[in-house]
């Protein structure tokens, strides 16, 4: 009986060691919170990295912000933030109801007016509410195409700046 007991013990030991050797590391060391408690893991939607972009034009020149066409023809541009800023050196004339244009963004436009003879930095004006990939960003109209925002050529001594963040995906 001793012999069968010895073989049974040896067989159990080999089975235990083999189980440890083929177990994945995550199963041996489940995620924890430092107190020895297991922390549940929940799958989440993947996040795309945001790319910041800006464009500043010279005075009296149309400023164009171009978000490049995605390398995958089935991907869209997702705009997560879009803002603009106007700057004047105070020696030019006023602008009234100047309207920007866009391509591949459903004819989105902003309108701006600016007083004359005042040196002003308009501060950043929000054109789109800021979003994140997790909450949903604004999708371009067509896949595989660049998206542009064009400020009008206002007048001498006034310049536009565009700011945006975007990612590209399906």
C-alpha positions as CSV (number, residue, x, y, z in Angstrom):
1,X,0.0,0.0,0.0
2,X,2.8,2.3,0.6
3,X,4.0,1.9,-2.9
4,X,0.6,2.9,-4.4
5,X,0.4,5.8,-2.0
6,X,3.8,7.0,-3.0
7,X,2.9,6.8,-6.7
8,X,-0.4,8.6,-6.2
9,X,1.4,11.4,-4.3
10,X,4.0,11.6,-7.0
11,X,1.4,11.7,-9.7
12,X,-0.5,14.5,-7.9
13,X,2.7,16.5,-7.5
14,X,3.6,16.1,-11.2
15,X,0.0,17.1,-12.2
16,X,0.2,20.2,-9.9
17,X,3.6,21.3,-11.2
18,X,2.4,20.8,-14.8
19,X,-0.7,22.9,-14.2
20,X,1.4,25.8,-12.8
21,X,3.8,25.6,-15.7
22,X,1.1,25.9,-18.4
23,X,-1.0,28.4,-16.7
24,X,-0.9,32.0,-18.1
25,X,0.8,34.6,-16.0
26,X,-2.5,36.5,-15.6
27,X,-4.2,33.5,-14.1
28,X,-1.4,33.1,-11.5
29,X,-1.4,36.8,-10.6
30,X,-4.8,38.3,-11.2
31,X,-5.1,42.1,-11.2
32,X,-5.4,43.5,-7.8
33,X,-5.7,46.7,-5.9
34,X,-2.7,46.1,-3.7
35,X,-4.7,44.7,-0.8
36,X,-4.8,41.2,-2.3
37,X,-8.4,41.7,-3.6
38,X,-9.1,41.0,-7.2
39,X,-10.2,44.0,-9.3
40,X,-12.8,43.1,-12.0
41,X,-11.8,43.9,-15.6
42,X,-14.3,45.4,-17.9
43,X,-13.9,45.7,-21.7
44,X,-14.2,49.2,-23.0
45,X,-14.4,50.7,-26.4
46,X,-10.9,51.4,-27.8
47,X,-9.9,55.1,-27.9
48,X,-8.2,56.7,-30.9
49,X,-5.4,59.1,-30.2
50,X,-6.3,62.7,-30.9
51,X,-4.1,64.8,-33.2
52,X,-4.0,68.6,-32.4
53,X,-3.7,70.9,-35.5
54,X,-3.8,74.6,-36.0
55,X,-3.3,77.1,-38.8
56,X,-2.6,80.9,-38.6
57,X,-2.7,83.1,-41.7
58,X,-1.2,86.4,-42.5
59,X,-3.4,89.5,-42.4
60,X,-5.8,89.9,-45.4
61,X,-5.2,86.3,-46.4
62,X,-7.7,83.4,-46.2
63,X,-6.5,81.1,-43.4
64,X,-7.1,77.4,-44.3
65,X,-7.0,74.6,-41.7
66,X,-6.7,71.2,-43.5
67,X,-7.2,67.9,-41.8
68,X,-5.6,65.5,-44.2
69,X,-7.4,62.7,-45.9
70,X,-7.2,59.4,-44.0
71,X,-4.8,56.9,-45.5
72,X,-7.6,54.3,-45.4
73,X,-10.3,55.2,-48.0
74,X,-13.0,53.9,-45.7
75,X,-12.1,56.1,-42.7
76,X,-13.7,59.4,-41.8
77,X,-12.2,62.5,-40.1
78,X,-13.7,62.8,-36.6
79,X,-13.4,66.4,-35.3
80,X,-13.4,66.5,-31.5
81,X,-12.7,70.2,-31.1
82,X,-12.7,73.2,-33.4
83,X,-12.1,76.9,-32.4
84,X,-11.0,80.1,-34.0
85,X,-9.4,83.3,-32.9
86,X,-9.1,86.8,-34.5
87,X,-6.3,89.3,-33.9
88,X,-6.1,92.9,-34.9
89,X,-3.3,95.4,-34.5
90,X,-5.8,98.3,-34.3
91,X,-4.8,100.1,-37.4
92,X,-7.2,98.4,-39.9
93,X,-10.9,98.7,-40.6
94,X,-13.8,96.9,-39.1
95,X,-15.0,93.6,-40.4
96,X,-18.7,92.9,-40.4
97,X,-20.3,89.4,-40.8
98,X,-17.3,87.7,-42.3
99,X,-18.3,84.0,-42.9
100,X,-15.9,81.0,-43.1
101,X,-16.5,78.0,-45.3
102,X,-15.8,74.3,-44.9
103,X,-15.4,71.3,-47.2
104,X,-16.4,67.7,-46.2
105,X,-18.1,69.0,-43.0
106,X,-21.7,69.6,-44.1
107,X,-21.2,73.3,-45.1
108,X,-20.3,74.2,-41.5
109,X,-19.5,77.9,-41.1
110,X,-18.8,80.6,-38.5
111,X,-19.5,84.3,-38.7
112,X,-17.4,87.0,-37.2
113,X,-17.5,90.8,-36.8
114,X,-14.6,92.9,-35.5
115,X,-14.5,96.6,-34.5
116,X,-12.1,99.1,-36.1
117,X,-9.3,101.0,-34.5
118,X,-8.9,98.7,-31.6
119,X,-6.0,96.4,-30.9
120,X,-7.9,93.2,-30.0
121,X,-7.2,89.5,-29.5
122,X,-10.6,87.9,-29.6
123,X,-9.5,85.0,-27.4
124,X,-10.4,81.6,-28.5
125,X,-14.0,81.4,-29.8
126,X,-15.5,77.9,-29.6
127,X,-17.0,76.8,-32.9
128,X,-17.8,73.2,-31.8
129,X,-18.3,71.9,-28.3
130,X,-15.3,69.9,-27.3
131,X,-15.9,66.1,-27.4
132,X,-13.8,63.0,-26.8
133,X,-13.6,59.8,-28.7
134,X,-15.4,58.1,-25.8
135,X,-18.3,60.5,-25.9
136,X,-18.5,60.9,-29.7
137,X,-16.9,63.4,-32.0
138,X,-18.2,65.1,-35.1
139,X,-17.9,62.9,-38.3
140,X,-16.9,64.3,-41.6
141,X,-19.4,64.0,-44.5
142,X,-17.4,61.6,-46.7
143,X,-14.8,58.9,-46.1
144,X,-11.3,59.1,-47.4
145,X,-11.4,62.9,-48.1
146,X,-9.6,65.8,-46.4
147,X,-11.6,68.2,-44.3
148,X,-10.9,72.0,-44.6
149,X,-12.0,75.1,-42.7
150,X,-11.4,78.4,-44.5
151,X,-11.5,81.8,-42.9
152,X,-12.3,84.7,-45.2
153,X,-9.6,87.1,-46.3
154,X,-10.9,89.7,-43.9
155,X,-9.0,93.0,-44.2
156,X,-5.6,94.4,-43.6
157,X,-4.4,94.1,-40.0
158,X,-6.7,91.3,-39.0
159,X,-5.6,87.6,-38.9
160,X,-7.5,84.4,-38.2
161,X,-6.2,81.3,-36.4
162,X,-7.9,77.9,-36.4
163,X,-7.4,75.2,-33.7
164,X,-8.7,71.7,-33.9
165,X,-8.2,68.1,-32.6
166,X,-9.2,65.1,-34.6
167,X,-8.8,61.4,-35.2
168,X,-9.4,59.2,-38.2
169,X,-11.5,56.0,-38.1
170,X,-14.5,54.1,-39.5
